[in-house]
Amino acid sequence: MTQPVSERIAIVAPSAEAVAVLRRDLIEWLTSRGHRVLCLTPPGPGRYTLILRGIGAQHRIIEPLQPNLRILGDWQELASLVGQFNDWQPNIVLAFGLHTLTLAAIAARRAKVRRVVSLVNGLPSDGVESIGRRRFADAIRASDAVVFHNRDNRATLARLGMLRENLETLVVPGAGIDLKSFPAMPMPPSDEGLAFLMLARLERRRGVLEYKAAAERIKARWPRAAFRFAGPASSEPDAVSPEALAAGGAVEYLGHLEDVRPALAACHVFVYPSYGEGLPRAALEALATGRPVISTSTPGCADLVDEKVSGCLVPAADVEALAVAMESYLRNPGLLSTGSRAARLKAERRFDGRDVNAALGRVLGVA
C-alpha cells in the first residue's frame, strides 16, 4: 500500500491569534495526516505560539513593517517572506488576510513554491483600490487557487477581471465551526427579560455603534431587556473605545472573553450588524449553540441567516431597522424556540468545520 506523501505547508497569516484561533482545526487536520506545517505571522502574544506548537505546527516571525514607511515596509516584508520560503522550502503556501496574502503569494512565486493558495476572507467595503489594486491583482495571478468565504467576493473579483479563466476557485463558509466544541445550548429563562449579545472587535465597521444606538432605543421601552457586548479593543482607525460603548448604560461591556460559550449560553439572541466581511466566526458560534442571529444583508453576513427562520437580516448602518428586528423577539418570545432549532440545524448542514477542512485539503492538494 502506498504511503501518503508528507507535504511541507506554510500558512501565512496577519497575526498569530488569527491563525491559532481561526485555523487551529485545519492545522490539527493537516498535522494528524503527517504533513509539516509552518505558521508565519508578525510578532504577537506568546500564548498563541504555544497553541500552535501544541498542535504540531512550527511558528516563525515575519519582520514587522517600519512605521510611516509603508512602501519600504512592504518591500522588507516581501523580502523576509522570500527568505523564509527559501529557507524552509515549503511545497505549498496558504495565505490569508488581504495585505498578507498580497505579499505572500508574490513571495511564494518568487521562491518557486509548487502550489500557492490565497484565501480571500473578505474585501474592503471601500473597494479593492484601497488595498492597492495592481499589487492585489498580481497576487491573484500568482495564485494557483483562490478560496473565498462568500460568493459575493468571488463575483466582485470576477467582475473586476481579476480571475483568469483557468484559475481554480472555491467558496467555503469561513473557517467553519467545531460542532462538538460548540454544542446546542438550552435557552436561559426569559421571565426576567431577554438578553441580546454581540461579540466583535470594537470597530465601527462591525456595527458596534448601531448596536449601541438600537439598545438605547429599545431600553427606553423594554427596561428589563439586557444588551451585552464582548470583544477586544482595536487599534484600527475606526476603533470604538470601551468607554464610548458603555456610556449611557444601555450596553454592558464584558471585555475580551477567552471562552465565549458562557456568554452565548446566557443570551437569547445574537446580534452582528457588520458592514460586511468574509464570514464572521462569532456568528457561526452563535448559530451552533442555537441562538437566532440578527445580521445585515451584506456580503458574508447575508449567508448566515435564513430570513425569519434562523434570524433576521437588516440593511447595514440602519439603526431603526436593527431596533425593529431586535424588538420583534421581545414582542413575540415564541420566535426563540423555532429560531433556536433552525439556527443549530443551519450550522450542522452548512458550517461544519470538518467539511470546510476537507474542502481546503482538496484545494491544497493534500486530500
FIKOL-588083 format. One record per residue (C-alpha): residue number from 0; residue in three letters; x, y, z. Coordinates in nm, 3 decimals. Each point is the difference from the previous one (the first is absolute). Example, Ala and Ser with C-alpha at 12.3 -4.5 7.8 and 13.67 -1.06 7.14 Angstrom:
2
(0 'ALA' (1.230 -0.450 0.780))
(1 'SER' (0.137 0.344 -0.066))
end
This chain:
367
(0 'MET' (0.000 0.000 0.000))
(1 'THR' (0.139 0.340 -0.099))
(2 'GLN' (0.078 0.229 0.290))
(3 'PRO' (-0.154 0.351 -0.021))
(4 'VAL' (0.247 0.274 -0.091))
(5 'SER' (0.098 0.229 0.286))
(6 'GLU' (-0.018 0.359 -0.124))
(7 'ARG' (0.163 0.315 0.139))
(8 'ILE' (-0.271 0.263 0.033))
(9 'ALA' (0.061 0.362 0.098))
(10 'ILE' (-0.298 0.201 0.126))
(11 'VAL' (0.053 0.376 -0.011))
(12 'ALA' (-0.241 0.197 0.220))
(13 'PRO' (-0.052 0.362 0.113))
(14 'SER' (0.048 -0.099 0.365))
(15 'ALA' (0.086 -0.296 0.219))
(16 'GLU' (-0.344 0.034 0.160))
(17 'ALA' (-0.175 -0.022 -0.336))
(18 'VAL' (0.167 -0.325 -0.102))
(19 'ALA' (-0.012 -0.156 0.349))
(20 'VAL' (-0.371 0.074 0.044))
(21 'LEU' (-0.143 -0.008 -0.352))
(22 'ARG' (0.213 -0.276 -0.153))
(23 'ARG' (0.077 -0.217 0.300))
(24 'ASP' (-0.229 -0.281 -0.120))
(25 'LEU' (0.156 0.008 -0.347))
(26 'ILE' (0.351 -0.021 0.143))
(27 'GLU' (-0.098 -0.294 0.222))
(28 'TRP' (-0.157 -0.167 -0.303))
(29 'LEU' (0.319 0.047 -0.202))
(30 'THR' (0.247 -0.105 0.270))
(31 'SER' (-0.209 -0.306 0.089))
(32 'ARG' (0.055 -0.115 -0.358))
(33 'GLY' (0.376 0.031 0.025))
(34 'HIS' (0.046 0.336 -0.172))
(35 'ARG' (0.246 0.255 0.135))
(36 'VAL' (-0.146 0.344 0.063))
(37 'LEU' (0.181 0.331 0.045))
(38 'CYS' (-0.198 0.308 0.108))
(39 'LEU' (0.149 0.337 -0.094))
(40 'THR' (-0.142 0.305 0.178))
(41 'PRO' (0.102 0.340 0.136))
(42 'PRO' (0.107 0.006 0.365))
(43 'GLY' (-0.281 -0.055 0.250))
(44 'PRO' (-0.091 -0.140 0.342))
(45 'GLY' (0.200 -0.309 0.086))
(46 'ARG' (-0.303 -0.199 0.105))
(47 'TYR' (-0.102 -0.040 -0.365))
(48 'THR' (0.344 -0.133 -0.089))
(49 'LEU' (-0.046 -0.258 0.275))
(50 'ILE' (-0.339 -0.097 -0.145))
(51 'LEU' (0.153 -0.048 -0.344))
(52 'ARG' (0.286 -0.208 0.133))
(53 'GLY' (-0.243 -0.202 0.209))
(54 'ILE' (-0.184 -0.113 -0.313))
(55 'GLY' (0.319 -0.094 -0.182))
(56 'ALA' (0.078 0.312 -0.204))
(57 'GLN' (0.318 0.203 -0.013))
(58 'HIS' (-0.018 0.379 0.036))
(59 'ARG' (0.226 0.268 -0.141))
(60 'ILE' (-0.019 0.379 0.004))
(61 'ILE' (-0.042 0.220 -0.305))
(62 'GLU' (0.206 0.317 0.032))
(63 'PRO' (-0.233 0.280 0.116))
(64 'LEU' (-0.069 0.296 -0.225))
(65 'GLN' (0.188 0.325 0.054))
(66 'PRO' (-0.244 0.260 0.136))
(67 'ASN' (-0.081 0.287 -0.238))
(68 'LEU' (0.198 -0.167 -0.280))
(69 'ARG' (-0.264 -0.225 -0.152))
(70 'ILE' (0.162 -0.048 -0.340))
(71 'LEU' (0.340 -0.079 0.155))
(72 'GLY' (-0.174 -0.219 0.256))
(73 'ASP' (-0.176 -0.198 -0.272))
(74 'TRP' (0.331 -0.066 -0.175))
(75 'GLN' (0.155 -0.109 0.330))
(76 'GLU' (-0.288 -0.237 0.071))
(77 'LEU' (0.009 -0.138 -0.353))
(78 'ALA' (0.375 -0.062 0.027))
(79 'SER' (-0.047 -0.161 0.342))
(80 'LEU' (-0.263 -0.237 -0.139))
(81 'VAL' (0.215 -0.097 -0.298))
(82 'GLY' (0.285 -0.073 0.241))
(83 'GLN' (-0.223 -0.207 0.227))
(84 'PHE' (-0.132 -0.203 -0.294))
(85 'ASN' (0.348 -0.058 -0.140))
(86 'ASP' (0.118 -0.116 0.341))
(87 'TRP' (-0.291 -0.225 0.100))
(88 'GLN' (-0.078 -0.121 -0.353))
(89 'PRO' (-0.380 -0.045 0.016))
(90 'ASN' (-0.174 -0.194 -0.277))
(91 'ILE' (-0.326 0.190 0.061))
(92 'VAL' (-0.078 0.350 0.127))
(93 'LEU' (-0.340 0.104 0.135))
(94 'ALA' (-0.042 0.369 0.085))
(95 'PHE' (-0.288 0.208 0.132))
(96 'GLY' (-0.061 0.357 0.108))
(97 'LEU' (-0.009 0.239 -0.298))
(98 'HIS' (0.332 0.175 0.055))
(99 'THR' (0.166 -0.323 0.112))
(100 'LEU' (-0.111 -0.210 -0.295))
(101 'THR' (0.092 0.276 -0.244))
(102 'LEU' (0.365 -0.023 0.105))
(103 'ALA' (0.003 -0.373 0.076))
(104 'ALA' (-0.128 -0.112 -0.340))
(105 'ILE' (0.257 0.213 -0.183))
(106 'ALA' (0.279 -0.115 0.234))
(107 'ALA' (-0.098 -0.365 -0.038))
(108 'ARG' (0.012 0.028 -0.378))
(109 'ARG' (0.344 0.164 0.016))
(110 'ALA' (0.118 -0.282 0.226))
(111 'LYS' (-0.135 -0.254 -0.253))
(112 'VAL' (-0.245 -0.162 0.244))
(113 'ARG' (-0.185 -0.279 -0.180))
(114 'ARG' (-0.357 0.100 0.096))
(115 'VAL' (-0.129 0.337 0.120))
(116 'VAL' (-0.350 0.035 0.149))
(117 'SER' (-0.141 0.340 0.097))
(118 'LEU' (-0.293 0.017 0.241))
(119 'VAL' (-0.210 0.316 -0.044))
(120 'ASN' (-0.186 0.028 0.329))
(121 'GLY' (-0.172 0.329 -0.084))
(122 'LEU' (0.046 0.308 -0.218))
(123 'PRO' (0.014 0.360 0.124))
(124 'SER' (-0.334 0.181 -0.009))
(125 'ASP' (0.166 0.299 -0.173))
(126 'GLY' (0.120 -0.210 -0.292))
(127 'VAL' (0.304 -0.200 -0.108))
(128 'GLU' (0.180 0.323 -0.091))
(129 'SER' (0.051 0.070 0.370))
(130 'ILE' (0.239 -0.296 0.032))
(131 'GLY' (0.193 0.070 -0.319))
(132 'ARG' (-0.187 -0.148 -0.295))
(133 'ARG' (0.301 -0.064 -0.222))
(134 'ARG' (0.201 -0.191 0.260))
(135 'PHE' (-0.309 -0.189 0.118))
(136 'ALA' (-0.068 -0.101 -0.362))
(137 'ASP' (0.364 -0.115 -0.027))
(138 'ALA' (-0.052 -0.219 0.307))
(139 'ILE' (-0.313 -0.156 -0.145))
(140 'ARG' (0.187 -0.072 -0.326))
(141 'ALA' (0.282 -0.158 0.202))
(142 'SER' (-0.246 -0.238 0.168))
(143 'ASP' (-0.081 -0.350 -0.118))
(144 'ALA' (-0.333 0.014 0.183))
(145 'VAL' (-0.205 0.262 0.183))
(146 'VAL' (-0.236 -0.086 0.284))
(147 'PHE' (-0.284 0.233 0.096))
(148 'HIS' (-0.218 0.018 0.309))
(149 'ASN' (-0.305 0.115 -0.195))
(150 'ARG' (-0.127 0.009 -0.358))
(151 'ASP' (-0.033 0.378 -0.006))
(152 'ASN' (0.376 0.050 0.034))
(153 'ARG' (0.069 -0.248 -0.281))
(154 'ALA' (-0.254 0.177 -0.221))
(155 'THR' (0.167 0.336 0.074))
(156 'LEU' (0.344 -0.118 -0.108))
(157 'ALA' (-0.148 -0.168 -0.308))
(158 'ARG' (-0.174 0.325 -0.094))
(159 'LEU' (0.330 0.187 0.038))
(160 'GLY' (0.166 -0.248 -0.235))
(161 'MET' (0.241 -0.132 0.263))
(162 'LEU' (-0.088 -0.369 -0.030))
(163 'ARG' (0.164 -0.156 -0.304))
(164 'GLU' (-0.199 -0.256 -0.190))
(165 'ASN' (0.192 -0.308 0.118))
(166 'LEU' (0.039 0.112 0.364))
(167 'GLU' (-0.129 -0.250 0.255))
(168 'THR' (-0.243 0.165 0.244))
(169 'LEU' (-0.190 -0.132 0.297))
(170 'VAL' (-0.255 0.147 0.240))
(171 'VAL' (0.001 -0.132 0.358))
(172 'PRO' (-0.206 0.128 0.295))
(173 'GLY' (0.278 0.171 0.191))
(174 'ALA' (0.205 -0.221 0.225))
(175 'GLY' (-0.309 -0.199 0.084))
(176 'ILE' (-0.080 -0.091 0.357))
(177 'ASP' (0.085 -0.296 0.223))
(178 'LEU' (-0.351 -0.120 0.082))
(179 'LYS' (0.127 -0.212 0.291))
(180 'SER' (0.174 0.295 0.166))
(181 'PHE' (-0.309 0.215 -0.057))
(182 'PRO' (-0.296 -0.227 0.076))
(183 'ALA' (-0.363 0.110 0.005))
(184 'MET' (-0.076 0.171 0.331))
(185 'PRO' (-0.341 0.040 0.164))
(186 'MET' (-0.150 0.347 0.005))
(187 'PRO' (0.031 0.180 0.334))
(188 'PRO' (-0.323 0.095 0.183))
(189 'SER' (-0.174 0.300 -0.153))
(190 'ASP' (-0.222 0.102 0.290))
(191 'GLU' (0.252 0.268 0.103))
(192 'GLY' (0.021 0.138 -0.353))
(193 'LEU' (0.194 -0.089 -0.314))
(194 'ALA' (0.376 0.037 -0.036))
(195 'PHE' (0.167 0.106 -0.324))
(196 'LEU' (0.370 -0.058 -0.066))
(197 'MET' (0.253 0.130 -0.250))
(198 'LEU' (0.353 -0.142 -0.032))
(199 'ALA' (0.245 0.197 -0.213))
(200 'ARG' (0.303 0.225 -0.004))
(201 'LEU' (-0.076 0.353 0.111))
(202 'GLU' (-0.014 0.149 -0.349))
(203 'ARG' (-0.259 0.211 -0.179))
(204 'ARG' (-0.007 -0.231 -0.304))
(205 'ARG' (-0.124 -0.283 0.222))
(206 'GLY' (-0.314 0.202 0.074))
(207 'VAL' (0.091 0.071 0.363))
(208 'LEU' (-0.155 0.348 0.007))
(209 'GLU' (-0.318 -0.119 -0.169))
(210 'TYR' (-0.035 -0.271 0.266))
(211 'LYS' (0.046 0.260 0.274))
(212 'ALA' (-0.253 0.239 -0.157))
(213 'ALA' (-0.259 -0.276 -0.048))
(214 'ALA' (0.051 -0.115 0.360))
(215 'GLU' (-0.062 0.353 0.127))
(216 'ARG' (-0.325 0.027 -0.196))
(217 'ILE' (-0.128 -0.337 0.114))
(218 'LYS' (0.107 0.045 0.362))
(219 'ALA' (-0.232 0.300 0.030))
(220 'ARG' (-0.296 -0.222 -0.091))
(221 'TRP' (0.116 -0.333 0.145))
(222 'PRO' (0.201 0.083 0.315))
(223 'ARG' (0.042 -0.368 0.096))
(224 'ALA' (0.177 -0.088 -0.325))
(225 'ALA' (0.377 -0.048 0.028))
(226 'PHE' (0.255 0.097 -0.265))
(227 'ARG' (0.349 -0.146 0.035))
(228 'PHE' (0.316 0.040 -0.205))
(229 'ALA' (0.328 -0.191 0.018))
(230 'GLY' (0.312 0.039 -0.209))
(231 'PRO' (0.350 0.141 -0.005))
(232 'ALA' (0.095 0.362 -0.044))
(233 'SER' (0.138 0.104 -0.337))
(234 'SER' (0.281 0.220 -0.127))
(235 'GLU' (-0.162 0.050 -0.342))
(236 'PRO' (-0.100 0.351 -0.114))
(237 'ASP' (-0.369 -0.081 0.050))
(238 'ALA' (0.048 -0.130 0.355))
(239 'VAL' (-0.272 0.062 0.260))
(240 'SER' (0.117 0.038 0.358))
(241 'PRO' (-0.149 -0.218 0.276))
(242 'GLU' (-0.096 0.322 0.180))
(243 'ALA' (-0.196 0.126 -0.302))
(244 'LEU' (-0.181 -0.333 -0.031))
(245 'ALA' (-0.099 -0.010 0.369))
(246 'ALA' (-0.096 0.370 0.022))
(247 'GLY' (-0.366 0.041 0.089))
(248 'GLY' (-0.029 -0.343 0.160))
(249 'ALA' (-0.211 -0.174 -0.265))
(250 'VAL' (0.278 -0.242 -0.099))
(251 'GLU' (0.197 -0.209 0.248))
(252 'TYR' (0.360 -0.050 -0.116))
(253 'LEU' (0.132 -0.342 0.102))
(254 'GLY' (0.357 0.057 -0.120))
(255 'HIS' (0.197 -0.245 -0.210))
(256 'LEU' (-0.107 -0.358 0.072))
(257 'GLU' (0.237 -0.291 -0.060))
(258 'ASP' (-0.301 -0.235 0.008))
(259 'VAL' (-0.321 0.147 -0.144))
(260 'ARG' (-0.221 -0.302 0.069))
(261 'PRO' (-0.126 0.112 0.343))
(262 'ALA' (-0.102 0.335 -0.147))
(263 'LEU' (-0.179 -0.173 -0.287))
(264 'ALA' (-0.176 -0.234 0.243))
(265 'ALA' (-0.128 0.298 0.197))
(266 'CYS' (-0.150 0.185 -0.300))
(267 'HIS' (-0.317 -0.049 -0.201))
(268 'VAL' (0.088 0.177 -0.324))
(269 'PHE' (0.334 0.071 -0.169))
(270 'VAL' (0.047 0.330 -0.184))
(271 'TYR' (0.267 0.070 -0.261))
(272 'PRO' (-0.075 0.315 -0.205))
(273 'SER' (0.326 0.005 -0.199))
(274 'TYR' (0.052 0.209 -0.312))
(275 'GLY' (0.122 -0.319 -0.174))
(276 'GLU' (0.284 -0.252 0.027))
(277 'GLY' (0.101 -0.351 -0.102))
(278 'LEU' (-0.208 -0.207 0.240))
(279 'PRO' (0.007 0.099 0.369))
(280 'ARG' (0.105 -0.286 0.225))
(281 'ALA' (-0.181 0.142 0.303))
(282 'ALA' (-0.331 -0.031 -0.182))
(283 'LEU' (0.080 -0.363 -0.093))
(284 'GLU' (0.061 -0.072 0.368))
(285 'ALA' (-0.335 0.156 0.084))
(286 'LEU' (-0.183 -0.207 -0.262))
(287 'ALA' (0.167 -0.320 0.123))
(288 'THR' (-0.112 0.064 0.357))
(289 'GLY' (-0.356 0.053 -0.123))
(290 'ARG' (-0.036 0.377 0.015))
(291 'PRO' (-0.202 0.190 -0.260))
(292 'VAL' (0.224 0.251 -0.178))
(293 'ILE' (-0.083 0.355 -0.107))
(294 'SER' (0.250 0.119 -0.259))
(295 'THR' (0.021 0.211 -0.315))
(296 'SER' (-0.075 -0.063 -0.365))
(297 'THR' (0.364 0.058 -0.093))
(298 'PRO' (0.261 -0.231 -0.157))
(299 'GLY' (0.080 -0.286 0.235))
(300 'CYS' (-0.252 0.095 0.266))
(301 'ALA' (-0.298 -0.069 -0.228))
(302 'ASP' (0.114 -0.364 -0.026))
(303 'LEU' (-0.052 -0.049 0.373))
(304 'VAL' (-0.374 0.026 0.028))
(305 'ASP' (-0.309 -0.154 -0.154))
(306 'GLU' (-0.232 0.300 0.026))
(307 'LYS' (-0.274 -0.035 0.263))
(308 'VAL' (0.116 -0.356 0.070))
(309 'SER' (0.342 0.001 0.170))
(310 'GLY' (0.003 0.377 0.049))
(311 'CYS' (-0.044 0.332 -0.179))
(312 'LEU' (0.195 0.207 -0.252))
(313 'VAL' (-0.002 0.380 -0.003))
(314 'PRO' (0.179 0.262 -0.209))
(315 'ALA' (0.343 0.105 0.126))
(316 'ALA' (0.023 0.325 0.200))
(317 'ASP' (-0.380 0.008 0.048))
(318 'VAL' (-0.066 0.044 0.371))
(319 'GLU' (-0.378 0.012 -0.038))
(320 'ALA' (-0.017 -0.329 -0.193))
(321 'LEU' (0.237 -0.163 0.249))
(322 'ALA' (-0.211 0.114 0.295))
(323 'VAL' (-0.318 -0.131 -0.165))
(324 'ALA' (0.161 -0.340 -0.061))
(325 'MET' (0.126 -0.025 0.358))
(326 'GLU' (-0.334 0.114 0.140))
(327 'SER' (-0.183 -0.268 -0.198))
(328 'TYR' (0.136 -0.261 0.243))
(329 'LEU' (-0.110 0.206 0.298))
(330 'ARG' (-0.351 0.029 -0.142))
(331 'ASN' (-0.019 -0.367 -0.093))
(332 'PRO' (0.228 -0.220 0.217))
(333 'GLY' (-0.152 -0.306 -0.168))
(334 'LEU' (0.237 0.069 -0.289))
(335 'LEU' (0.293 -0.107 0.218))
(336 'SER' (-0.070 -0.373 0.009))
(337 'THR' (-0.053 -0.038 -0.376))
(338 'GLY' (0.292 0.233 -0.073))
(339 'SER' (0.225 -0.197 0.232))
(340 'ARG' (-0.070 -0.331 -0.172))
(341 'ALA' (0.041 0.154 -0.345))
(342 'ALA' (0.330 0.164 0.100))
(343 'ARG' (0.155 -0.325 0.118))
(344 'LEU' (-0.128 -0.188 -0.305))
(345 'LYS' (0.153 0.261 -0.233))
(346 'ALA' (0.335 -0.032 0.179))
(347 'GLU' (-0.010 -0.378 -0.037))
(348 'ARG' (-0.100 0.006 -0.367))
(349 'ARG' (0.211 0.289 -0.126))
(350 'PHE' (0.285 0.091 0.237))
(351 'ASP' (0.150 -0.326 0.132))
(352 'GLY' (0.374 0.062 0.034))
(353 'ARG' (0.081 -0.356 -0.106))
(354 'ASP' (-0.151 0.066 -0.342))
(355 'VAL' (0.192 0.328 -0.031))
(356 'ASN' (0.333 -0.163 0.087))
(357 'ALA' (-0.059 -0.285 -0.243))
(358 'ALA' (-0.075 0.252 -0.277))
(359 'LEU' (0.312 0.201 0.084))
(360 'GLY' (0.203 -0.321 0.002))
(361 'ARG' (-0.115 -0.071 -0.354))
(362 'VAL' (0.087 0.349 -0.128))
(363 'LEU' (0.339 -0.020 0.172))
(364 'GLY' (0.056 -0.330 -0.178))
(365 'VAL' (0.041 -0.215 0.312))
(366 'ALA' (-0.338 -0.178 0.014))
end
